[in-house]
Amino acid sequence: MIQNDIAGVLLVYLYVAILLIISEKLLDKYPEISRKFLHIMVGNIAFLLPVFQTKEVMALVAAGPFIFLTYLMSPHTPIKSLRGKTSAAGHGMGLVYYTITWTVLAYVFFDHKEIISIGIIAMSYGDGFASVIGSNFAKKRYEIYGVLKSYIGSFSMVFFTFIMSFVVLLYYNIEINLFVLGVLLFISVCAMIAEIITPLGLDNLSVPFIASFYYWLAMVM
């Protein structure tokens, strides 16, 4: 049990370190690409969760420390050399909120790792690809809270949240039927609505919490 938890922590730390190296060293000249690469690829942590055997280790050792680390790399850090490293092209506290949600979900839903994964995937792949596709291919836009969003971006969020949530359930050996597909579609639409109406970058909190909560409500409760 202890060995599995240690392996899980090492895998998470190694994976995030690799992502940061790629993001900050190889993609440093392209801040928007760097930010979205990190935002999306962090979501693959969802597939490392089965290694863990103890919720305290997953939540407080594997996830929790990244709250502090991402804060140190935010615009609010007291260390000037690290200021804005992961958020120059986006919301200042976005990744901090991201790690807070992972920590909370890991502790609350440890016995149902697919629930944690649904929340992580909705924020990473769903919101990440919504931004990438919306920024590059949108022709029609609309404004919410002074922020421009696109119809194709919102549709992309529904699509990628649904597809990747389906992959997550296959990975966790959850039986797929029409009801489950309906739940995933409902969750994907709710995640998209949450992203649209949540202001100030707080969608990194609202989207994963809402996605995981509705899945729990429909499939576990």
C-alpha positions in Angstrom: 0.0 0.0 0.0 2.7 2.5 1.0 4.8 1.5 -2.0 1.9 2.2 -4.3 1.3 5.6 -2.8 5.0 6.5 -3.1 4.9 5.4 -6.7 1.8 7.5 -7.3 3.4 10.6 -5.8 6.6 10.2 -7.8 4.7 9.6 -11.0 2.6 12.8 -10.5 5.6 14.9 -9.6 7.6 13.6 -12.5 4.8 14.1 -15.0 4.2 17.7 -13.8 7.9 18.4 -13.9 8.1 17.2 -17.5 5.1 19.4 -18.4 6.7 22.5 -16.7 10.0 21.9 -18.5 8.2 21.7 -21.9 6.0 24.6 -21.1 8.6 27.0 -19.7 11.7 26.0 -21.6 10.5 24.7 -25.0 7.4 26.8 -25.4 8.5 30.0 -23.6 8.4 32.1 -26.8 4.7 31.2 -27.3 3.0 32.0 -24.0 -0.6 31.2 -25.2 0.5 27.8 -26.5 2.5 27.2 -23.4 -0.4 28.0 -21.1 -2.9 25.8 -23.0 -0.5 23.0 -23.4 0.0 22.9 -19.6 -3.8 23.4 -19.0 -4.8 20.5 -21.2 -2.0 18.0 -20.5 -2.3 18.3 -16.7 -5.6 16.5 -17.2 -3.8 13.3 -17.9 -3.2 13.0 -14.1 -6.7 11.5 -14.2 -5.2 8.3 -15.5 -2.6 8.1 -12.7 -5.1 8.0 -9.9 -5.6 4.2 -9.7 -2.0 3.9 -8.4 -2.9 5.6 -5.1 -4.2 3.5 -2.1 -4.6 6.3 0.5 -6.7 9.4 0.1 -4.6 11.5 2.4 -1.6 10.8 0.3 -3.4 11.6 -3.0 -5.0 14.7 -1.7 -2.4 16.1 0.7 0.9 14.9 -0.7 0.3 14.4 -4.4 -2.2 17.3 -5.1 -2.0 19.7 -2.1 1.6 21.0 -2.5 0.8 22.1 -6.1 -1.5 24.8 -4.6 1.6 26.4 -3.0 3.8 25.8 -6.1 1.3 27.3 -8.6 0.7 30.3 -6.3 4.5 30.9 -6.3 4.3 31.0 -10.1 1.3 33.3 -10.2 1.3 37.1 -10.5 0.8 37.3 -6.7 4.0 35.5 -5.8 6.5 37.2 -3.5 9.3 35.7 -5.7 9.7 38.1 -8.6 11.7 35.7 -10.8 8.7 33.3 -10.8 6.0 35.9 -11.2 3.4 35.0 -13.8 5.3 32.0 -15.1 2.2 29.8 -15.7 -0.4 32.5 -16.1 1.0 35.4 -18.2 -1.4 34.6 -21.0 -4.4 33.8 -18.9 -6.1 34.2 -15.5 -3.6 35.0 -12.8 -4.8 32.4 -10.4 -6.2 29.9 -12.8 -3.8 27.1 -12.1 -4.0 27.7 -8.4 -7.8 27.2 -8.5 -7.2 24.1 -10.7 -5.0 22.5 -8.1 -7.4 23.4 -5.3 -10.2 21.5 -7.1 -8.0 18.5 -7.6 -7.1 18.4 -4.0 -10.7 18.7 -2.7 -12.1 16.2 -5.2 -9.3 13.7 -4.4 -10.1 13.8 -0.7 -13.9 13.8 -1.1 -14.3 11.2 -3.9 -11.2 9.0 -3.3 -13.3 5.8 -3.4 -14.7 6.8 -6.8 -11.7 7.9 -8.8 -13.8 8.2 -11.9 -15.6 11.1 -10.3 -12.4 12.9 -9.6 -11.3 12.2 -13.2 -14.6 13.6 -14.7 -14.0 16.9 -12.9 -10.3 17.1 -14.0 -11.2 16.2 -17.6 -14.0 18.8 -17.9 -11.6 21.5 -16.9 -8.5 20.3 -18.7 -9.6 18.9 -22.1 -13.0 20.5 -22.2 -12.2 24.1 -21.3 -8.7 23.8 -22.8 -9.8 22.8 -26.2 -12.7 25.3 -26.1 -10.2 28.1 -25.8 -7.8 26.7 -28.4 -10.5 26.1 -31.0 -12.4 29.3 -30.2 -9.3 31.4 -30.4 -8.3 30.0 -33.8 -11.5 29.2 -35.6 -14.3 31.4 -34.2 -16.2 33.6 -36.6 -19.1 34.5 -34.4 -18.6 35.6 -30.8 -20.6 36.8 -27.8 -19.7 38.7 -24.7 -20.2 37.6 -21.1 -18.9 39.8 -18.2 -16.9 41.8 -20.7 -15.1 38.6 -22.0 -15.5 37.5 -25.6 -16.5 33.9 -26.1 -17.3 31.9 -29.2 -20.1 29.6 -30.2 -17.6 27.1 -31.7 -15.5 27.3 -28.5 -18.6 26.5 -26.3 -19.6 23.6 -28.6 -16.0 22.3 -28.5 -16.1 22.3 -24.7 -19.2 20.1 -24.8 -17.7 17.8 -27.4 -14.3 17.3 -25.7 -15.7 17.0 -22.2 -18.1 14.3 -23.5 -15.5 12.3 -25.5 -12.8 12.4 -22.8 -15.3 11.6 -20.0 -16.3 8.6 -22.1 -12.7 7.6 -22.3 -12.3 8.0 -18.5 -15.3 5.7 -17.9 -13.8 3.0 -20.2 -10.5 3.4 -18.4 -12.2 2.8 -15.1 -14.2 -0.1 -16.4 -17.5 1.6 -15.9 -20.4 0.0 -17.9 -21.5 2.2 -20.7 -25.2 2.3 -21.7 -27.6 4.9 -23.0 -28.3 6.3 -19.6 -24.6 6.8 -18.9 -24.2 8.5 -22.2 -27.1 10.8 -21.4 -25.5 11.6 -18.1 -22.2 12.4 -19.7 -23.9 14.7 -22.3 -25.8 16.5 -19.5 -22.6 16.9 -17.5 -20.8 18.3 -20.6 -23.5 20.8 -21.3 -23.6 21.9 -17.6 -19.8 22.3 -17.6 -20.0 24.5 -20.7 -22.7 26.6 -19.0 -20.6 26.9 -15.9 -17.6 28.0 -17.9 -19.7 30.7 -19.7 -21.4 32.2 -16.6 -18.5 32.0 -14.1 -16.6 35.3 -13.9 -12.9 36.2 -13.1 -11.3 32.8 -14.0 -13.3 31.1 -11.3 -14.4 28.5 -13.9 -11.4 26.5 -12.8 -13.3 26.0 -9.6 -16.9 25.8 -10.8 -16.4 23.6 -13.9 -14.7 20.6 -12.2 -16.9 20.8 -9.1 -20.1 20.9 -11.1 -19.1 18.1 -13.4 -18.0 15.8 -10.6 -21.1 16.7 -8.5 -23.6 15.9 -11.2 -21.9 12.6 -12.1 -22.0 11.6 -8.4 -25.6 12.7 -8.1 -26.6 10.7 -11.2 -24.4 7.6 -11.0 -23.4 7.0 -7.3 -25.7 8.6 -4.9 
